[in-house]
Amino acid sequence: MLKCRAVWKKLAPLARESSTLCRQSVRRAGLNNGRPVRVQVAGMSSGPLGEGGENKLYFLLVAAAGLGGVAYVSICLLSINYLNVTYCVEFKLTFIILWLLVDNSVNSSAVPEPEPQAAPLSQEPSPGAPDAEAVAPSETTEPLPGSLICTDCVSLVFAYCLSLLLSCIVTFMQSLPADSTSASQKILSHAPYLLIGGGTASFAAARSIRARDPGARVLIVTDEPDLPYMRPPLSKELWFSDDPSVTETLRFKQWNGKERSIYFQPLSFYIHPEELNSAENGGVAVLTGKKVIHMDVRGNKVKLDDDTEISYDKCLIATGGVPRNIQAIERAGEEVTKRTTLFRKIEDFKSLEKVSRNIKSITIIGGGFLGSELACALGRRSTESGLEVIQMFPEKGNMGKVLPEYLSNWTTDKVKKEGVKIISEALVKSVSYRDDKLEIQLKDGRLVKTDHIVAAVGLEPNVDLAKSAGLEVDSDFGGFRVNAELQARSNIWVAGDAACFYDIRLGRRRVEHHDHAVVSGRLAGENMTGASKPYWHQSMFWSDLGPDVGYEAIGIVDSSLPTVGVFAKATAKDTPKAATEQSGTGIRSESETEDTAISPVASSAPAPTVAEQKDNYGKGVIFYLRDKVVVGIILWNVFNRMPVARKIIKDGEEHADLNEVAKLFNIHDD
């Protein structure tokens, strides 16, 4: 009702003005055959129309009224889902005025025009008309009898109606979804389960919540434009696809030849956000392209980057992390920055894939998991396209912070065979752009010229919400500090890369791997539904340097710790490709996280020492020790044995002979 009054206040002066103009026009016209012209107060005053002007004006009004009518019906129907209903009220008032104008025009046109009569010369002007207006107007200025409409006022109303229609159309177009993955982004005001972040941890939590509470209503809010997806294939299998449209389909063949999508579930799995609260059986909705910028813990609500507020009953923070950059690139300027990729998301994969096909040289800075995987992937492509692939890192060899030196050197040789030029012990001093090339100046004086840089130097946990939420951030490991149940507050949980949790066996930790995101997200979802379970699971991680060399690891794997390695000769089945053929999945943690090791049977074959293996590291087990207790294990080209490794770490016992322990993994069986 208030809106109607406001709109009428806009239109009432226009109507009054039109009535005044009408009277003034008639006074100027004087008498019509000695008889006053009847003027309706509501009529829009007439003006000189010219020949056929009345017909043109009539059709103009009919067209305007018809346009207004169609727009009114359409907008009112669309307003149910997309537009503010006040547009309908405003349009209705405008349409009524237009219709009255047409109606007045039709009625006045139906009045027969009196035949002209010669006026007596001695006739005196009407007392009510000024002398100046007593002279009969000329043919071009005489108003048509019965014409009640002012063209100026009609134009104003018509323009107002048309502008309102355009405004509604623009609002409607803005309300349409930007793409199929973000359809119907009407934001809810309340979500029983709110999950901040659209990565692996959030999806695992949503699935866990729905498993324990089938009618649960879960809302995932992510600042990415995509539905929840798995990140490992971005640096692994996607690069080995033969499909030229892989950047669009995001489907890939696993090492076992089976094809799958990078997305956990298709769009049909989710419900639209505006249908979440009305869904009879609940469901999972995803709000893409929205970022949570403020968290009110006491009020149980969050604010999005468009100032929308959403309240919640229980909330999960799974914001993941952002790729680190190196200072030399950050201070190098725009020309260097725009030729640098910080690899993390789908859009980064698409961009780098396109760039790698249009340049001659690319340099990867970083020798860890991501850097080595991308180096091998791009190295394979270099043999076909002639692309120069350079990898540089401060360590002596690939994976130097994780693998013992002898195994790191062996891995570096493998990466070189993939077509990668390795520059070890490289510390970047500065980066500049000269003569269409990036120049990387190293601290030892070496200069490397390249066309593009990929910085793969680690991840920084995203704790932007810590300040507004009043949550504690760990000063040593980073990330939100949580208890054993992954709780930061009574109704707030944290999972994935952003969680700094207490490991009952290994102490406080923060893990940045896919399997940890799966397991921690699953546990957080269970605890959000009342499970109250502690986090005791030792998550694993894996890395593949192509289809022939891969490893799985668990616990604390740090090359600065003492290690004991036991190796054996590899066979054709000791590769990542063979492992996925056996398990049926390329994401190996999906098949192993549910398994439990129970009294494994050791192999009876003799266990040769490391020295006997010399440089043949085909497959084996590397034990990482702290105070003579195994705290980490790497299975080198040994697959589907992770439950055994997990049990060894969980037991926390000293072992006199690790060669005997290695028999539990059956690495000597053919």
VEXZA-692726 format. One record per residue (C-alpha): residue number from 1; residue in one letter; x negated, y negated, z. Coordinates in pm, whole numbers. Layout:
<nodes>
pos  code  xx  yy  zz
NUM  A  X  Y  Z .
...
</nodes>
This chain:
<nodes>
pos  code  xx  yy  zz
1  M  0  0  0 .
2  L  -284  -238  78 .
3  K  -435  -170  -261 .
4  C  -105  -244  -434 .
5  R  -84  -580  -256 .
6  A  -439  -663  -353 .
7  V  -372  -584  -717 .
8  W  -48  -784  -718 .
9  K  -239  -1084  -579 .
10  K  -457  -1059  -890 .
11  L  -166  -1038  -1134 .
12  A  85  -1275  -970 .
13  P  -109  -1595  -1053 .
14  L  -135  -1476  -1412 .
15  A  242  -1432  -1430 .
16  R  307  -1772  -1273 .
17  E  60  -1937  -1507 .
18  S  224  -1779  -1807 .
19  S  568  -1908  -1694 .
20  T  430  -2261  -1653 .
21  L  269  -2251  -1997 .
22  C  598  -2133  -2139 .
23  R  786  -2437  -2002 .
24  Q  517  -2677  -2116 .
25  S  528  -2532  -2465 .
26  V  903  -2576  -2483 .
27  R  883  -2936  -2366 .
28  R  631  -3007  -2638 .
29  A  859  -2845  -2892 .
30  G  1149  -3071  -2791 .
31  L  1505  -2976  -2883 .
32  N  1611  -2696  -3108 .
33  N  1906  -2838  -3306 .
34  G  2002  -3050  -3010 .
35  R  2035  -2756  -2773 .
36  P  1784  -2677  -2496 .
37  V  1593  -2358  -2541 .
38  R  1655  -2109  -2262 .
39  V  1332  -2009  -2096 .
40  Q  1302  -1703  -1873 .
41  V  1086  -1759  -1568 .
42  A  910  -1427  -1609 .
43  G  843  -1479  -1978 .
44  M  499  -1545  -2112 .
45  S  533  -1881  -2288 .
46  S  523  -1902  -2663 .
47  G  280  -2081  -2883 .
48  P  237  -2133  -3253 .
49  L  230  -1795  -3415 .
50  G  203  -1880  -3777 .
51  E  364  -1683  -4051 .
52  G  440  -1329  -3940 .
53  G  275  -1406  -3606 .
54  E  566  -1275  -3404 .
55  N  551  -936  -3576 .
56  K  177  -916  -3524 .
57  L  217  -1007  -3160 .
58  Y  495  -755  -3118 .
59  F  284  -474  -3260 .
60  L  -6  -587  -3045 .
61  L  209  -560  -2736 .
62  V  347  -222  -2835 .
63  A  -4  -95  -2896 .
64  A  -124  -233  -2564 .
65  A  170  -84  -2378 .
66  G  125  249  -2549 .
67  L  -248  251  -2475 .
68  G  -174  157  -2117 .
69  G  82  432  -2087 .
70  V  -143  702  -2222 .
71  A  -430  579  -2007 .
72  Y  -206  567  -1702 .
73  V  -94  928  -1740 .
74  S  -445  1051  -1824 .
75  I  -618  864  -1546 .
76  C  -362  968  -1288 .
77  L  -410  1331  -1385 .
78  L  -788  1299  -1381 .
79  S  -789  1109  -1054 .
80  I  -683  1422  -874 .
81  N  -1034  1562  -919 .
82  Y  -1262  1285  -1029 .
83  L  -1138  926  -984 .
84  N  -1022  710  -702 .
85  V  -644  714  -696 .
86  T  -639  334  -666 .
87  Y  -712  318  -1037 .
88  C  -368  469  -1095 .
89  V  -199  203  -880 .
90  E  -378  -77  -1061 .
91  F  -307  70  -1400 .
92  K  58  122  -1314 .
93  L  109  -246  -1225 .
94  T  -66  -361  -1540 .
95  F  135  -121  -1752 .
96  I  465  -243  -1598 .
97  I  383  -602  -1687 .
98  L  297  -506  -2044 .
99  W  617  -312  -2079 .
100  L  822  -607  -1949 .
101  L  656  -826  -2207 .
102  V  749  -590  -2487 .
103  D  1101  -557  -2350 .
104  N  1144  -936  -2333 .
105  S  1007  -967  -2684 .
106  V  1255  -711  -2817 .
107  N  1550  -868  -2638 .
108  S  1465  -1217  -2751 .
109  S  1414  -1102  -3110 .
110  A  1767  -961  -3105 .
111  V  1924  -1309  -3047 .
112  P  2045  -1441  -3385 .
113  E  1875  -1758  -3498 .
114  P  2127  -2046  -3545 .
115  E  2148  -2200  -3889 .
116  P  1968  -2533  -3915 .
117  Q  2189  -2843  -3909 .
118  A  2098  -3195  -4008 .
119  A  2058  -3402  -3700 .
120  P  2223  -3749  -3705 .
121  L  1970  -4029  -3740 .
122  S  2135  -4216  -3461 .
123  Q  2120  -3926  -3219 .
124  E  1943  -4020  -2900 .
125  P  1682  -3795  -2750 .
126  S  1782  -3574  -2468 .
127  P  1742  -3745  -2133 .
128  G  1526  -3467  -2011 .
129  A  1266  -3497  -2288 .
130  P  998  -3768  -2319 .
131  D  1004  -4007  -2612 .
132  A  678  -3872  -2743 .
133  E  834  -3532  -2775 .
134  A  1157  -3644  -2944 .
135  V  1010  -3616  -3292 .
136  A  1077  -3278  -3448 .
137  P  759  -3076  -3478 .
138  S  613  -2984  -3813 .
139  E  664  -2645  -3969 .
140  T  326  -2521  -3854 .
141  T  383  -2620  -3493 .
142  E  751  -2545  -3447 .
143  P  806  -2249  -3211 .
144  L  1013  -1961  -3338 .
145  P  1356  -1950  -3185 .
146  G  1382  -1702  -2905 .
147  S  1006  -1646  -2884 .
148  L  923  -1599  -2517 .
149  I  562  -1485  -2524 .
150  C  235  -1675  -2498 .
151  T  -44  -1524  -2706 .
152  D  -313  -1655  -2470 .
153  C  -158  -1486  -2169 .
154  V  -91  -1166  -2360 .
155  S  -454  -1159  -2466 .
156  L  -561  -1197  -2105 .
157  V  -340  -914  -1986 .
158  F  -438  -695  -2280 .
159  A  -809  -759  -2219 .
160  Y  -766  -686  -1849 .
161  C  -586  -359  -1927 .
162  L  -850  -258  -2179 .
163  S  -1138  -339  -1942 .
164  L  -971  -138  -1668 .
165  L  -933  155  -1904 .
166  L  -1301  138  -1998 .
167  S  -1394  119  -1631 .
168  C  -1194  433  -1561 .
169  I  -1350  614  -1857 .
170  V  -1701  525  -1738 .
171  T  -1619  644  -1388 .
172  F  -1481  968  -1528 .
173  M  -1790  1030  -1743 .
174  Q  -2013  969  -1443 .
175  S  -1810  1222  -1249 .
176  L  -1875  1495  -1503 .
177  P  -2151  1747  -1412 .
178  A  -2495  1675  -1551 .
179  D  -2542  2039  -1645 .
180  S  -2389  2380  -1591 .
181  T  -2582  2445  -1273 .
182  S  -2451  2136  -1096 .
183  A  -2088  2145  -1204 .
184  S  -1831  1981  -982 .
185  Q  -2071  1809  -748 .
186  K  -1796  1671  -528 .
187  I  -1958  1652  -188 .
188  L  -1801  1803  118 .
189  S  -1769  1617  444 .
190  H  -1824  1930  656 .
191  A  -2001  2262  614 .
192  P  -1994  2532  885 .
193  Y  -2336  2656  768 .
194  L  -2561  2391  614 .
195  L  -2889  2504  455 .
196  I  -3134  2228  363 .
197  G  -3354  2339  73 .
198  G  -3280  2556  -228 .
199  G  -3569  2800  -222 .
200  T  -3616  3165  -132 .
201  A  -3570  3117  243 .
202  S  -3236  2940  200 .
203  F  -3102  3202  -37 .
204  A  -3214  3485  193 .
205  A  -3044  3310  485 .
206  A  -2722  3259  289 .
207  R  -2710  3624  192 .
208  S  -2779  3728  551 .
209  I  -2508  3499  690 .
210  R  -2252  3635  446 .
211  A  -2352  3992  527 .
212  R  -2279  3941  897 .
213  D  -1988  3701  850 .
214  P  -1806  3787  522 .
215  G  -1579  3484  547 .
216  A  -1861  3236  612 .
217  R  -1873  2910  420 .
218  V  -2232  2822  334 .
219  L  -2353  2504  165 .
220  I  -2705  2482  21 .
221  V  -2834  2131  -47 .
222  T  -3140  2103  -272 .
223  D  -3315  1810  -436 .
224  E  -3403  2028  -734 .
225  P  -3168  2048  -1034 .
226  D  -3178  2428  -1033 .
227  L  -3000  2707  -850 .
228  P  -3212  2909  -602 .
229  Y  -3491  3093  -783 .
230  M  -3808  3290  -711 .
231  R  -4139  3108  -750 .
232  P  -4395  3392  -802 .
233  P  -4312  3449  -1173 .
234  L  -4393  3084  -1246 .
235  S  -4763  3167  -1218 .
236  K  -4741  3534  -1315 .
237  E  -4507  3716  -1552 .
238  L  -4352  3416  -1728 .
239  W  -4690  3333  -1883 .
240  F  -4716  3678  -2038 .
241  S  -4377  3662  -2209 .
242  D  -4362  3698  -2587 .
243  D  -4033  3509  -2605 .
244  P  -4092  3161  -2755 .
245  S  -3784  3033  -2573 .
246  V  -3896  3153  -2230 .
247  T  -3900  2796  -2096 .
248  E  -3528  2774  -2168 .
249  T  -3411  3125  -2078 .
250  L  -3652  3169  -1784 .
251  R  -3622  3541  -1838 .
252  F  -3931  3759  -1838 .
253  K  -4047  4115  -1862 .
254  Q  -4201  4260  -1551 .
255  W  -4513  4473  -1568 .
256  N  -4284  4777  -1587 .
257  G  -4114  4640  -1899 .
258  K  -3781  4563  -1736 .
259  E  -3635  4219  -1799 .
260  R  -3485  3990  -1541 .
261  S  -3408  3624  -1472 .
262  I  -3605  3399  -1244 .
263  Y  -3280  3305  -1067 .
264  F  -3168  3517  -775 .
265  Q  -2806  3506  -890 .
266  P  -2619  3362  -1190 .
267  L  -2395  3058  -1167 .
268  S  -2086  3278  -1134 .
269  F  -2212  3404  -797 .
270  Y  -2161  3063  -638 .
271  I  -1845  2863  -581 .
272  H  -1803  2493  -653 .
273  P  -1879  2268  -354 .
274  E  -1531  2113  -349 .
275  E  -1376  2460  -329 .
276  L  -1585  2575  -34 .
277  N  -1351  2477  249 .
278  S  -1040  2600  66 .
279  A  -1187  2934  -43 .
280  E  -992  3211  129 .
281  N  -1294  3440  167 .
282  G  -1555  3167  200 .
283  G  -1861  3175  -20 .
284  V  -2191  3007  -103 .
285  A  -2198  2667  -274 .
286  V  -2505  2484  -402 .
287  L  -2531  2106  -417 .
288  T  -2815  2036  -659 .
289  G  -3001  1711  -715 .
290  K  -2927  1584  -362 .
291  K  -3186  1516  -95 .
292  V  -3126  1505  279 .
293  I  -3302  1191  403 .
294  H  -3176  1163  760 .
295  M  -3069  1408  1028 .
296  D  -2857  1320  1328 .
297  V  -2913  1611  1565 .
298  R  -2680  1482  1836 .
299  G  -2401  1411  1593 .
300  N  -2453  1736  1399 .
301  K  -2463  1560  1064 .
302  V  -2702  1469  785 .
303  K  -2718  1185  536 .
304  L  -2800  1236  168 .
305  D  -2992  1003  -60 .
306  D  -2661  864  -192 .
307  D  -2550  774  165 .
308  T  -2304  1064  180 .
309  E  -2275  1222  524 .
310  I  -2211  1591  585 .
311  S  -2143  1735  927 .
312  Y  -2230  2092  1020 .
313  D  -2187  2352  1287 .
314  K  -2522  2524  1232 .
315  C  -2812  2412  1017 .
316  L  -3120  2570  860 .
317  I  -3419  2363  754 .
318  A  -3600  2537  469 .
319  T  -3760  2242  295 .
320  G  -4073  2431  188 .
321  G  -4370  2220  93 .
322  V  -4519  1988  -165 .
323  P  -4841  2052  -360 .
324  R  -5150  1881  -229 .
325  N  -5353  1657  -454 .
326  I  -5719  1560  -433 .
327  Q  -5815  1204  -347 .
328  A  -6029  1162  -658 .
329  I  -5718  1205  -873 .
330  E  -5491  995  -653 .
331  R  -5717  692  -679 .
332  A  -5805  744  -1047 .
333  G  -5510  554  -1194 .
334  E  -5205  617  -1409 .
335  E  -5385  756  -1714 .
336  V  -5535  1035  -1505 .
337  T  -5221  1098  -1299 .
338  K  -4997  1151  -1600 .
339  R  -5244  1408  -1736 .
340  T  -5242  1603  -1409 .
341  T  -5001  1879  -1305 .
342  L  -4926  1964  -941 .
343  F  -4780  2309  -998 .
344  R  -4481  2409  -788 .
345  K  -4139  2400  -961 .
346  I  -3965  2517  -1276 .
347  E  -4013  2177  -1436 .
348  D  -4389  2208  -1371 .
349  F  -4398  2542  -1551 .
350  K  -4207  2400  -1847 .
351  S  -4430  2096  -1865 .
352  L  -4758  2289  -1837 .
353  E  -4646  2551  -2088 .
354  K  -4574  2277  -2341 .
355  V  -4894  2090  -2267 .
356  S  -5108  2403  -2303 .
357  R  -4985  2447  -2660 .
358  N  -5079  2096  -2767 .
359  I  -5423  2040  -2619 .
360  K  -5768  2188  -2666 .
361  S  -5895  2205  -2309 .
362  I  -5742  2248  -1964 .
363  T  -5915  2253  -1625 .
364  I  -5777  2418  -1311 .
365  I  -5913  2283  -984 .
366  G  -5879  2542  -708 .
367  G  -5991  2901  -662 .
368  G  -5710  3035  -444 .
369  F  -5406  3244  -527 .
370  L  -5228  2996  -753 .
371  G  -5539  2866  -928 .
372  S  -5674  3212  -1007 .
373  E  -5335  3338  -1130 .
374  L  -5290  3041  -1363 .
375  A  -5648  3072  -1485 .
376  C  -5594  3435  -1585 .
377  A  -5259  3359  -1746 .
378  L  -5393  3069  -1952 .
379  G  -5713  3262  -2024 .
380  R  -5511  3533  -2198 .
381  R  -5353  3265  -2415 .
382  S  -5693  3114  -2502 .
383  T  -5786  3419  -2708 .
384  E  -5489  3348  -2938 .
385  S  -5477  2969  -2951 .
386  G  -5840  2872  -2898 .
387  L  -5753  2686  -2577 .
388  E  -6052  2624  -2352 .
389  V  -5966  2720  -1995 .
390  I  -6195  2601  -1714 .
391  Q  -6158  2687  -1346 .
392  M  -6361  2508  -1082 .
393  F  -6369  2549  -704 .
394  P  -6602  2473  -412 .
395  E  -6647  2839  -312 .
396  K  -6899  3080  -467 .
397  G  -6628  3291  -629 .
398  N  -6256  3332  -687 .
399  M  -6051  3381  -373 .
400  G  -6363  3294  -174 .
401  K  -6161  3191  134 .
402  V  -5979  3523  144 .
403  L  -6199  3798  2 .
404  P  -6538  3905  133 .
405  E  -6818  3768  -84 .
406  Y  -6894  4089  -271 .
407  L  -6532  4135  -370 .
408  S  -6493  3766  -457 .
409  N  -6787  3792  -697 .
410  W  -6640  4105  -855 .
411  T  -6306  3923  -897 .
412  T  -6480  3626  -1059 .
413  D  -6632  3856  -1321 .
414  K  -6283  3992  -1395 .
415  V  -6147  3639  -1440 .
416  K  -6431  3553  -1679 .
417  K  -6338  3854  -1891 .
418  E  -5991  3701  -1928 .
419  G  -6147  3412  -2120 .
420  V  -6192  3165  -1835 .
421  K  -6501  2948  -1790 .
422  I  -6588  2946  -1418 .
423  I  -6761  2653  -1248 .
424  S  -6829  2754  -888 .
425  E  -6955  2546  -595 .
426  A  -6793  2243  -758 .
427  L  -6697  1943  -546 .
428  V  -6509  1672  -735 .
429  K  -6653  1323  -686 .
430  S  -6441  1122  -929 .
431  V  -6205  1154  -1225 .
432  S  -6172  900  -1506 .
433  Y  -6017  867  -1851 .
434  R  -6239  766  -2140 .
435  D  -6212  813  -2517 .
436  D  -5896  1026  -2493 .
437  K  -6063  1265  -2248 .
438  L  -6055  1321  -1875 .
439  E  -6402  1317  -1722 .
440  I  -6452  1506  -1397 .
441  Q  -6769  1398  -1221 .
442  L  -6897  1652  -968 .
443  K  -7102  1562  -663 .
444  D  -7404  1757  -791 .
445  G  -7412  1547  -1109 .
446  R  -7233  1787  -1345 .
447  L  -6977  1631  -1580 .
448  V  -6677  1818  -1718 .
449  K  -6462  1680  -2001 .
450  T  -6109  1809  -2048 .
451  D  -5763  1714  -2177 .
452  H  -5552  1812  -1878 .
453  I  -5595  1899  -1509 .
454  V  -5401  2140  -1291 .
455  A  -5456  2073  -922 .
456  A  -5399  2396  -725 .
457  V  -5548  2305  -389 .
458  G  -5282  2413  -142 .
459  L  -4945  2316  -3 .
460  E  -4838  2053  247 .
461  P  -4532  2151  455 .
462  N  -4237  1917  403 .
463  V  -4154  1777  747 .
464  D  -3993  1450  637 .
465  L  -3689  1516  856 .
466  A  -3894  1558  1173 .
467  K  -3886  1192  1270 .
468  S  -3512  1131  1232 .
469  A  -3427  1470  1384 .
470  G  -3673  1438  1672 .
471  L  -3825  1779  1594 .
472  E  -4179  1875  1690 .
473  V  -4446  1920  1424 .
474  D  -4743  2146  1497 .
475  S  -5066  1947  1495 .
476  D  -5287  2243  1401 .
477  F  -5093  2433  1135 .
478  G  -4835  2177  1030 .
479  G  -4465  2255  991 .
480  F  -4179  2248  1241 .
481  R  -4257  2429  1565 .
482  V  -3996  2696  1639 .
483  N  -3955  2967  1899 .
484  A  -3961  3342  1841 .
485  E  -3604  3326  1708 .
486  L  -3702  3054  1460 .
487  Q  -3502  2794  1650 .
488  A  -3608  2430  1671 .
489  R  -3294  2327  1863 .
490  S  -2983  2507  1988 .
491  N  -2809  2487  1650 .
492  I  -3105  2423  1418 .
493  W  -3331  2689  1269 .
494  V  -3636  2665  1041 .
495  A  -3759  2925  790 .
496  G  -4010  2960  507 .
497  D  -4319  2750  442 .
498  A  -4203  2472  677 .
499  A  -4179  2696  985 .
500  C  -4464  2719  1234 .
501  F  -4364  3024  1437 .
502  Y  -4509  3224  1722 .
503  D  -4630  3567  1615 .
504  I  -4610  3801  1915 .
505  R  -4917  3986  1790 .
506  L  -5131  3722  1618 .
507  G  -5027  3400  1789 .
508  R  -4887  3082  1636 .
509  R  -4896  3083  1257 .
510  R  -4755  2927  944 .
511  V  -4729  3138  629 .
512  E  -4681  3019  270 .
513  H  -4576  3332  83 .
514  H  -4269  3474  -85 .
515  D  -4222  3768  147 .
516  H  -4238  3547  454 .
517  A  -3970  3324  302 .
518  V  -3751  3631  244 .
519  V  -3800  3778  591 .
520  S  -3785  3453  790 .
521  G  -3483  3333  594 .
522  R  -3308  3664  654 .
523  L  -3381  3652  1028 .
524  A  -3274  3289  1059 .
525  G  -2945  3375  889 .
526  E  -2887  3661  1130 .
527  N  -2963  3442  1430 .
528  M  -2733  3168  1300 .
529  T  -2453  3423  1326 .
530  G  -2547  3523  1681 .
531  A  -2803  3805  1642 .
532  S  -3067  3646  1873 .
533  K  -3351  3853  1727 .
534  P  -3720  3762  1772 .
535  Y  -3950  3733  1472 .
536  W  -4180  4031  1498 .
537  H  -4205  4129  1131 .
538  Q  -4550  4101  974 .
539  S  -4481  3955  631 .
540  M  -4700  4042  337 .
541  F  -4812  3861  26 .
542  W  -4949  3970  -305 .
543  S  -5132  3831  -604 .
544  D  -5184  3969  -952 .
545  L  -5472  3867  -1177 .
546  G  -5294  4001  -1482 .
547  P  -5134  4346  -1521 .
548  D  -5450  4541  -1428 .
549  V  -5577  4386  -1103 .
550  G  -5361  4311  -803 .
551  Y  -5363  4325  -428 .
552  E  -5127  4311  -133 .
553  A  -5221  4164  202 .
554  I  -5084  4133  551 .
555  G  -5188  3959  870 .
556  I  -5481  3720  897 .
557  V  -5704  3756  592 .
558  D  -5989  3510  626 .
559  S  -6329  3564  469 .
560  S  -6495  3412  776 .
561  L  -6387  3717  982 .
562  P  -6588  4042  990 .
563  T  -6458  4292  735 .
564  V  -6488  4660  660 .
565  G  -6401  4782  312 .
566  V  -6337  5136  197 .
567  F  -6308  5191  -179 .
568  A  -6241  5469  -425 .
569  K  -6236  5513  -800 .
570  A  -5921  5374  -957 .
571  T  -5697  5570  -1191 .
572  A  -5445  5462  -1452 .
573  K  -5171  5447  -1190 .
574  D  -5366  5207  -968 .
575  T  -5255  4881  -1133 .
576  P  -4978  4628  -1072 .
577  K  -4807  4750  -1387 .
578  A  -4797  5109  -1264 .
579  A  -4682  4995  -921 .
580  T  -4381  4810  -1062 .
581  E  -4294  5105  -1282 .
582  Q  -4275  5319  -971 .
583  S  -4087  5071  -752 .
584  G  -3861  4937  -1025 .
585  T  -3916  4571  -937 .
586  G  -4173  4305  -1016 .
587  I  -4123  4130  -683 .
588  R  -4285  4400  -476 .
589  S  -4188  4260  -138 .
590  E  -3822  4315  -221 .
591  S  -3878  4690  -221 .
592  E  -4114  4716  76 .
593  T  -3977  4483  342 .
594  E  -3707  4727  446 .
595  D  -3942  5024  483 .
596  T  -4086  5144  810 .
597  A  -4401  5346  857 .
598  I  -4347  5656  1067 .
599  S  -4642  5880  1148 .
600  P  -4821  5859  812 .
601  V  -5008  6168  705 .
602  A  -5375  6104  643 .
603  S  -5551  6231  335 .
604  S  -5786  6526  382 .
605  A  -6028  6404  117 .
606  P  -6364  6271  240 .
607  A  -6396  5894  272 .
608  P  -6712  5757  108 .
609  T  -6868  5448  260 .
610  V  -6877  5107  101 .
611  A  -7242  5142  10 .
612  E  -7168  5451  -200 .
613  Q  -6917  5256  -408 .
614  K  -7178  5004  -524 .
615  D  -6997  4772  -771 .
616  N  -6701  4996  -838 .
617  Y  -6414  4829  -655 .
618  G  -6138  4997  -848 .
619  K  -5912  5038  -544 .
620  G  -5957  5027  -169 .
621  V  -5865  4890  171 .
622  I  -6029  4592  341 .
623  F  -5987  4556  718 .
624  Y  -6026  4214  884 .
625  L  -6138  4230  1249 .
626  R  -6112  3997  1546 .
627  D  -6254  4122  1876 .
628  K  -6287  4468  1716 .
629  V  -5910  4481  1653 .
630  V  -5763  4487  1302 .
631  V  -5572  4162  1245 .
632  G  -5549  4169  867 .
633  I  -5552  4422  582 .
634  I  -5585  4387  204 .
635  L  -5478  4674  -18 .
636  W  -5681  4636  -333 .
637  N  -5496  4798  -623 .
638  V  -5324  5014  -363 .
639  F  -4947  4975  -369 .
640  N  -4639  5083  -174 .
641  R  -4842  5139  145 .
642  M  -4764  4815  322 .
643  P  -4553  4973  603 .
644  V  -4864  5166  708 .
645  A  -5072  4848  723 .
646  R  -4799  4673  918 .
647  K  -4794  4948  1180 .
648  I  -5172  4934  1225 .
649  I  -5161  4561  1297 .
650  K  -4858  4595  1522 .
651  D  -5030  4863  1733 .
652  G  -5327  4631  1793 .
653  E  -5567  4912  1883 .
654  E  -5945  4939  1847 .
655  H  -6062  5198  1592 .
656  A  -6401  5366  1620 .
657  D  -6406  5474  1255 .
658  L  -6211  5273  1001 .
659  N  -6296  5527  732 .
660  E  -6058  5759  909 .
661  V  -5795  5487  925 .
662  A  -5837  5432  549 .
663  K  -5724  5791  493 .
664  L  -5375  5685  602 .
665  F  -5346  5499  271 .
666  N  -5430  5807  62 .
667  I  -5669  5608  -154 .
668  H  -5873  5918  -235 .
669  D  -5581  6116  -375 .
670  D  -5562  6137  -754 .
</nodes>
